[in-house]
Amino acid sequence: MLHGRPYNRRMPASHAPARPIALLPDRLVSQIAAGEVVERPASVVRELLENAIDAGARRISLRIEDGGMRRIVVVDDGRGIAPGELALALTRHATSKIASLEELERVGTLGFRGEALASVASVAQVRITSRTAGAPSASRIDSATGEIAPAAGAVGTSVEVLDLYSQTPARRKFLKSAATEAAHCVEAFRRVSLAHEAIEFELQVDERRAERLAAADWRARALDALGDEYAGAHRVVQAQAGPLRLWGVLGLPTVNRARADRQFLYVNGRFVRDRMLGHALKQAYADMMHGDRHAAWVLFVEIDPSLVDVNVHPAKIEVRFRDPAALRSFVFHSVADALRAPAGAGSGSGAARPHADAAHAAAARPPNRGGPSLTPQASNRSLAFYAPGEIGAALAGAAPGAGGEWWQSGAPWPRGVLAGEPAAPGWGSGGPTLRTPGDEEAAGRRSDETTAQPLGDAAAAGPHRDDAAAEPPLGHALAQLHGTWVLAQNRHGLVLVDMHAAHERVVYERMKAALARNSVPMQPLLVPATFRADPLEVRVVEDEAEALRALGLELTVLSPTAIAVRAVPAALARGDVVGLARSVLAELQEHGASRALAERRNALLATMACHAAVRANRRLSIDEMNALLRDMESTPGADQCNHGRPTWVQLSMAELDRWFLRGR
């Protein structure tokens, strides 16, 4: 009883009247299908735009009213639909894009199921006006009546969707406000237009023109999607191996976001969300951007259609790959190497640079775009005949293409990449020997153990060399500012370097490369450094001696309350030895040796590098400052410190002129 009334509980299914099995009416089947395909007005926008692209349109316009709930209109100048096929366009599973299972397994168009228009017509009124080339006039069909009649119209197709969910009001009440639905429609418009830069797009929201995207190159379209803050803070990645191609724009870690709302990934021109590739991209940024911040990117993956299954999700937003491990390794290494370019080598510096590398931008444009046309370089047989697991082998033997590849010809395909970082490229294992004032013996030279690149004539010549073509990217040191900044001059203007952040990155990369080779050089201390320890720290030293030695540390227990540091990594010998030992012991104590050396290896090395980096108010000579600049130029990822902050910025001559009103 409920308030004196009998509780009307729903009858259990086991007690419901038995019904005979029967076919559902076609209209109900269409409405069920529409629930999967047409989730909201943005779903209709995406489907109609993709149909227009498949029709070969060069110009597409979209208009939405009342968040798309009252009216959606997509007009294109594509091939059009013949009058005799208009009725079929509104019929379920009627399409011109595939005709057999073989074509389904190699589908290269954005749409292929023949469900979209039929599903939309089951929950709204649809009018299609279309004209083919050579036809005397256009023809129009109305889903409400099914009648076809002549109409006025140019070559192409116009699809008008009216009163969405008017025939299923229960579905309409789940939609958000008109403003929210309009925002989703705009987002769908941007996602589709981003991957098709050769097409001109126009968007009108209610009575105002919201966006107009002229046909442009892919890089301009990508940077427009990412935002102005990435115009001078990005890297261009381009790589190819066998049946795979990857290109795109990577936002630098120094310009990061609180939300992952500017991450666009496309497979054969289709926007997708793939957990595996998303994780690979996150790992590529891992040792340059810590915490809960998110990077931004626009990436395009091109793969033979037979090697990817796009028919696994009603909205086609998820895909399945035949050899996901090989693709993951390819994407991870290509992106990581693009981000880890030495300081001054990329298209943007640690902070936004005022000048653009035009030659690099021109070289980054991918030639002959078009997924189905790809052919393998590693084999003469068709990609359709690669079995699962063979794709990686094909990629391993692929000849390197033109632009930004991380591999070498004949090098083995990397396996288990995401379990740990790859070995760093073959650069020297040293860094600047930073000396204290008055160190006569070390002045003017650098030891072989800690030299990444000898200073040579370039550094000795100072900042006034006449040969601009031979000038290094970061130029030559001028002075030290407030014991924190290194001022240098290059051909573009003034370079300002955070010496602690820059040296921290150099030491970190040196440590990472040494650990990857299992050969961290150790430097015995002439006088062991001792410190007071608690029982847990003593226990770690006793139990994890092998793990400590792998990190280049030799610690011994002097008493139940004292520990001695007898050797440290050679690159860290001049750092805070006791602080370094305490930090490593705390990491091993909290996470255990096996996890610290595997999952948290980079974070542990970053902590060690921070203790070894040159501190503020440490006076450096001009030779030492030039040595640091040269090491930055030869160190992967030196544009950012280990925490994702910039290590240097470029102030152009034009900026300096503006500050002082020169030329006015």
NORQUIVEN-V588643 format. One record per pair of residues at least 6 apart in sequence whose ideal C-beta (glycine too) atoms are under 8 Angstrom apart, sorted by the first residue. I is the first residue (numbers start at 1). J is the second residue. Records with the same first field share a line. If there is no record, write none. Layout:
I = J, J
//
This chain:
1 = 7
24 = 32
26 = 92
27 = 122
29 = 92
30 = 92, 118, 119, 121, 122
31 = 122, 123, 167, 168
33 = 92, 115, 118, 119, 122
34 = 119, 120, 122, 123, 168
35 = 171
36 = 314, 315
37 = 43, 47, 115, 116, 119, 120, 314, 315
38 = 44, 47, 119, 120, 123, 164
39 = 315
40 = 68, 175, 181, 184
41 = 64, 67, 68, 69, 72, 164, 175, 181, 184, 185
42 = 68, 181, 184, 185, 187, 188
43 = 188, 315
44 = 68, 72, 120, 124, 161, 164
45 = 62, 64, 68, 72, 74, 185, 188, 189
46 = 188, 191, 192, 315
47 = 111, 116, 117, 120
48 = 62, 72, 74, 116, 159, 161
49 = 60, 62, 74, 188, 189, 192, 193
50 = 110, 111, 192
51 = 74, 110, 111, 116, 117, 157, 159
52 = 60, 74, 76, 78, 157
53 = 60, 110, 192, 196, 199
54 = 97, 109, 110, 111
55 = 76, 78, 79, 80, 156, 157
56 = 78, 79
57 = 76, 77, 78, 156, 199
58 = 77, 198, 199, 200, 215
59 = 76, 77, 199, 200, 201, 202
60 = 74, 75, 76, 77, 199, 200, 201, 202
61 = 73, 74, 75, 76, 201, 202, 203, 204
62 = 72, 73, 74, 185, 189, 201, 202, 203, 204
63 = 71, 72, 73, 74, 203, 204, 205
64 = 71, 72, 73, 182, 185, 203, 204, 205, 206
65 = 71, 72, 206
66 = 178, 206
67 = 175, 176, 177, 178, 179, 180, 181, 182, 185
68 = 164, 181, 182, 185
69 = 163, 164, 165, 172, 175, 178, 181
70 = 162, 163, 164
71 = 160, 161, 162
72 = 160, 161, 164, 185
73 = 158, 159, 160, 161
74 = 158, 159
75 = 156, 157, 158
76 = 156, 157, 158
77 = 154, 155, 156
78 = 156, 157
79 = 132, 133, 156
80 = 130, 131, 132, 133, 135, 138, 155, 156, 157
81 = 89, 128, 130, 132, 157
82 = 132, 135
83 = 135, 139, 148
85 = 96
86 = 128, 130, 139, 140, 141, 148
87 = 141, 146, 148
88 = 94
89 = 117, 128, 141
90 = 117, 118, 121, 126, 128, 141, 143, 146
91 = 114, 118
92 = 114, 115, 118, 119
93 = 113, 114, 115, 118
94 = 114, 118
95 = 111, 112, 113, 114
97 = 103, 107, 109, 111, 112, 114
98 = 104, 107, 112
104 = 112, 311
105 = 305, 306, 309
106 = 304, 305, 306, 372, 384
107 = 305, 310, 311
108 = 268, 305, 371, 372
110 = 269, 270, 316
112 = 310, 311
113 = 311
117 = 126, 128, 159
120 = 126, 161, 164
121 = 143
122 = 167
123 = 164, 165, 166, 167, 168, 171
124 = 161, 162, 163, 164, 165, 166, 167
125 = 142, 143, 144, 161, 162, 163, 166
126 = 142, 143, 159, 160, 161, 162
127 = 140, 141, 142, 143, 159, 160, 162
128 = 140, 141, 157, 158, 159, 160
129 = 138, 139, 140, 151, 153, 157, 158, 160
130 = 138, 139, 140, 153, 156, 157, 158
131 = 137, 138, 139, 153, 154, 155, 156, 157
132 = 155
133 = 155
135 = 155
137 = 150, 151, 152, 153
138 = 150, 151, 152, 153, 154
139 = 148, 149, 150, 151
140 = 148, 149, 150, 151, 153
141 = 147, 148
164 = 172
165 = 171, 172, 175
166 = 172
175 = 181
182 = 205, 206
185 = 205
186 = 203, 205, 210, 211
189 = 201, 203, 211
190 = 211, 225
191 = 264, 271
192 = 271
193 = 199, 201, 213, 221
194 = 221, 222, 225, 264, 266, 271, 298
195 = 266, 269, 270, 271, 300
196 = 269
197 = 215, 216, 217, 218, 220, 221
198 = 215
199 = 215
200 = 212, 213, 214, 215
201 = 211, 212, 213
202 = 209, 211, 212, 213
203 = 209, 210, 211, 212
204 = 210
213 = 221, 224
217 = 365
218 = 247, 300, 365, 366, 369
219 = 236, 249, 361, 364, 365
222 = 248, 249, 264, 298
223 = 230, 231, 234, 249
225 = 262, 264, 298
226 = 234, 249, 251, 262, 296, 298
227 = 262, 296
229 = 255, 352
230 = 249, 251, 252, 255, 296
231 = 352
232 = 348, 352, 353, 354, 356
233 = 251, 252, 254, 255, 348, 351, 352, 353
234 = 249, 250, 251, 252, 347, 348
235 = 249, 250, 252, 338, 339, 341, 346, 347, 348
236 = 247, 248, 249, 250, 338, 347, 360, 361, 364, 404
237 = 246, 247, 248, 249, 250, 299, 334, 335, 338, 404
238 = 246, 247, 363, 364, 366, 403, 404
239 = 245, 246, 247, 330, 334, 401, 403, 404, 405, 406
240 = 246, 398, 401, 402, 403, 405
241 = 330, 377, 395, 398, 400, 401, 405, 407
242 = 376, 377, 378, 379, 391, 394, 395, 397, 398
243 = 303, 304, 307, 374, 375, 376, 383, 386, 391, 394, 395
244 = 301, 302, 303, 327, 330, 395
245 = 301, 302, 303, 366, 374, 401
246 = 299, 300, 301, 302, 330, 331, 334, 335
247 = 299, 300, 364, 366
248 = 297, 298, 299, 300
249 = 297, 298, 299
250 = 295, 297, 299, 335, 338, 339
251 = 262, 295, 296, 297
252 = 339, 348, 350, 639, 640
253 = 285, 288, 289, 295, 339, 640, 644
254 = 350, 351, 639, 640, 644, 645, 646
255 = 296, 352
256 = 289, 293, 294, 295, 296, 644
257 = 293, 294, 295, 296
258 = 292, 293, 294
259 = 294
260 = 294
261 = 294
262 = 296, 297
263 = 278, 281, 294, 295, 296, 297
264 = 271, 297, 298, 299
265 = 271, 272, 273, 274, 277, 278, 281, 297, 299, 301
266 = 272, 299, 300, 301
267 = 274, 301, 302, 303, 308, 310, 319
268 = 301, 302, 303, 305, 308, 310, 371
269 = 300, 371
270 = 310, 316, 319
271 = 317
272 = 317, 318, 319
273 = 317, 318
274 = 318, 319
276 = 324, 327, 328
277 = 301, 327, 328, 331
279 = 328, 418
280 = 328, 329, 331, 332, 335, 417, 418
281 = 295, 297, 299, 331, 332, 335
282 = 295
283 = 332, 336, 418
284 = 331, 332, 335, 336, 339
285 = 295, 335, 339
286 = 602
287 = 421, 508, 512, 602, 606, 637, 642
288 = 339, 637, 640, 642, 644
289 = 295, 640, 644
290 = 603, 642, 643, 644
293 = 644
297 = 335
299 = 331, 335
300 = 366
301 = 327, 331
302 = 366, 369, 371, 374
303 = 321, 327, 371, 374
304 = 371, 372, 374, 376, 383, 384
305 = 371, 372
306 = 383, 384
307 = 321, 322, 323, 383, 386, 391
308 = 319, 320, 321, 322
309 = 319, 320, 321, 322
310 = 316, 319
312 = 318, 319, 320
313 = 319
321 = 327
322 = 386, 388, 391
323 = 386, 388, 389, 390, 391, 392
325 = 392, 415
326 = 391, 392, 395, 413
327 = 391
328 = 417, 418
329 = 392, 413, 414, 415, 417
330 = 395
332 = 417, 418
333 = 406, 407, 414, 417, 422
334 = 404, 405, 406
336 = 406, 422
337 = 404, 406, 636
338 = 346, 404
339 = 637
340 = 636, 637
341 = 636, 637, 639
342 = 632, 633, 634, 635, 636, 638
343 = 349, 350, 473, 474, 502, 632, 633, 635, 638, 639, 647, 648
344 = 472, 473, 474, 632, 633, 639
345 = 473, 633
346 = 357, 360, 639
347 = 356, 357, 360, 361
348 = 639
349 = 639, 646, 648, 649, 650
350 = 639, 640, 645, 646, 647, 648, 649
351 = 646, 648, 649, 650
353 = 649, 650, 652
354 = 492, 650, 651, 652, 654, 655
355 = 492, 650, 652
363 = 402, 403
364 = 403, 404
374 = 383
375 = 383
376 = 383, 394, 398
377 = 398, 399, 401
378 = 393, 394, 395, 396, 397, 398, 399
379 = 394, 397
386 = 394
392 = 413, 415
393 = 413
395 = 413
396 = 411, 412, 413
397 = 410
399 = 409
400 = 407, 408, 409
407 = 413
414 = 422
419 = 598
420 = 598, 601
421 = 512, 516, 601, 602
422 = 516
423 = 513, 516, 517
424 = 509, 512, 513, 516, 636
425 = 636
427 = 452, 513, 634, 635, 636
428 = 451, 452, 453, 634
429 = 452, 510, 513, 514, 521, 571
430 = 446, 447, 448, 449, 450, 451, 452, 510, 571, 631
431 = 450, 452, 503, 506, 507, 510, 571, 627, 628, 631
432 = 446, 450, 503, 506, 624, 627, 628, 631
433 = 442, 446, 447, 450, 451, 624, 627
434 = 503, 574, 614, 618, 620, 624, 628
435 = 442, 443, 621, 624
436 = 618, 619
437 = 619
443 = 621, 623
444 = 623
446 = 454, 455, 627
449 = 521, 570
450 = 570, 571
451 = 627
452 = 506, 510, 630, 631, 634, 635
453 = 630, 631, 634
455 = 623, 626, 627, 630
458 = 465, 470, 471, 472, 476, 630
459 = 476, 623, 626, 627, 630
461 = 476
462 = 476, 622
463 = 475, 476, 477, 478, 488, 489
465 = 471, 476
468 = 491
471 = 490, 491
472 = 490, 629, 630, 633
473 = 490, 633
474 = 488, 490, 495, 497, 629, 632, 633, 648
475 = 488, 489, 490, 491, 495, 629
476 = 488, 489, 490, 626, 629
477 = 486, 487, 488, 622, 625, 626, 629
478 = 487, 488, 489
479 = 486, 487
480 = 486, 487, 499, 619, 620, 625
481 = 487
483 = 616, 617, 618, 619
484 = 498, 499, 500, 616, 617
485 = 496, 497, 498, 499
486 = 496, 497, 499, 502, 620, 625, 628, 629
487 = 494, 495, 496, 497
488 = 494, 495, 496, 497, 625, 629
489 = 495
490 = 650
492 = 650, 652, 653
493 = 650, 651, 652, 653, 654, 655, 656
494 = 650, 651, 656
495 = 629, 648, 649, 650, 651
496 = 648, 649, 651
497 = 628, 629, 632, 647, 648
498 = 641, 645, 646, 647, 648
499 = 614, 618, 620, 625, 628
500 = 613, 614, 615, 616
501 = 613, 641, 645, 646, 647
502 = 628, 632, 638, 641, 647, 648
503 = 613, 614, 628
504 = 606, 609, 610, 612, 613, 641, 642
505 = 609, 632, 635, 637, 638, 640, 641, 642, 647
506 = 628, 631, 632, 635, 638
507 = 571, 572, 609, 612, 613
508 = 605, 606, 608, 609, 642
509 = 635, 636, 637, 638
510 = 571, 635
511 = 520, 552, 569, 571, 572, 605, 608, 609
512 = 602, 605
514 = 520, 521, 552, 569, 571
515 = 550, 551, 601, 605
518 = 550
520 = 550, 551, 552, 569
521 = 552, 569, 570, 571
522 = 549, 552, 553, 554, 567, 568, 569, 570
523 = 567, 568, 569, 570, 572, 573
524 = 554, 566, 567
525 = 565, 566, 567, 568, 573, 577
528 = 556, 564, 565, 566
529 = 564, 565, 577, 578, 581
530 = 558, 562, 563, 564, 565
531 = 562, 563, 565, 578, 581, 582
532 = 561, 562
533 = 541, 561, 562, 563, 585
534 = 561
535 = 560
536 = 589
537 = 563, 582, 585, 589
538 = 557, 560, 561, 563
540 = 585, 588, 589
541 = 548, 555, 556, 557, 563, 585
542 = 557
544 = 588, 593
545 = 555
546 = 593
547 = 588, 593, 596, 597
548 = 554, 555, 584, 588
550 = 597
551 = 569, 584, 597, 604, 608
552 = 567, 568, 569, 570, 572
553 = 565, 567, 568, 569, 580, 581, 584
554 = 565, 566, 567, 568
555 = 563, 564, 565, 566, 581, 585
556 = 563, 564, 566
557 = 563, 564
558 = 564
563 = 581
565 = 577, 578, 581
568 = 575, 577, 580, 581
569 = 608, 612
571 = 612
572 = 580, 608, 609, 611, 612
574 = 612
575 = 611, 612, 613
576 = 611, 612
579 = 611
580 = 608, 611, 612
583 = 607, 608, 611
584 = 604, 607, 608
587 = 596, 600, 603, 604, 607
588 = 596
591 = 599, 600
596 = 604
597 = 604
606 = 642, 643
609 = 642
610 = 642
614 = 620
620 = 628
631 = 638
632 = 638, 647, 648
638 = 647
639 = 646, 647, 648
640 = 646, 647
641 = 647
656 = 662
657 = 663
//
